[in-house]
């Protein structure tokens, strides 16, 4: 169930493009585009309507992920790994999803950047009421999370 509705009855494309934002370990940004173009492309792909100019939303998102406004016009390849991950977070938030799925979002980052990214995720959860789900192998990331679910392999007994 999601928001009291059976997920199997929902339009999966609409649900995915409106309600879930995904952040990948490898960022998956388009290097030929600027920061702003990467974020706007995601907004357009969602098919949603926006009441404010997209550029205004982009600048607000950059502030939220702790990047200066001037970065809007930067090419992705000019950014560090931590900066690219912040852009990936902004892109995932660009259409206002209520659920954020992050796959090893700090796996390629140094400890200081990892802690800053986790602070952004905590703010999303605690201040904005978003459900942030992080998949990680990092005990340091798990320690900073509100709840931790550990997946263990299922051992099957083979009969001889």
C-alpha positions, 0 to 999 in steps of 0.5 A: 500500500502507498498512501492508502492505495494498493500499488498493484492498481496504480498506473506504474509509470505515473506513480514512478514519474510523480511520486518517486525520485531516484538517486543513483550511486553513479549519478547518471547525469548527462555530461553534455548538459548543464546542471540546470538542463539536467534538472529541467529535463527530469521535470519535463520527463515527469509530465507534471505542470509547474506553477512557477518558472522552472529556473526558479525551482532549479535555483531553489533546489540548488540552494537546498542541496547546498550548491551556489546558484552560479552552478546552474550554468556549469557543465556536469563534467566540471563538477566534483563527485560530491557536487554531481551527487548534489545535482543528482539529488536536486534532479530527483527532487525536481518534480516534488516526489514524496518518496526518495530512493537512494542507491548507495548515494555516498559510495563514491564520496569522501567522509565529509561529503558523505556526512553533508549528503546525509544531512541533506537527506535528514532535512528532507525527511525531518523538515519536509516529511519525505520518505527517504530510503537509502540502500547502503553497505556503509555502517556510517550511513546506517548510523545516521539513519532514523531506522535501519533494516538489515537484509540477510541472505535466505539460506535454503536447505538442499536435500540430498 
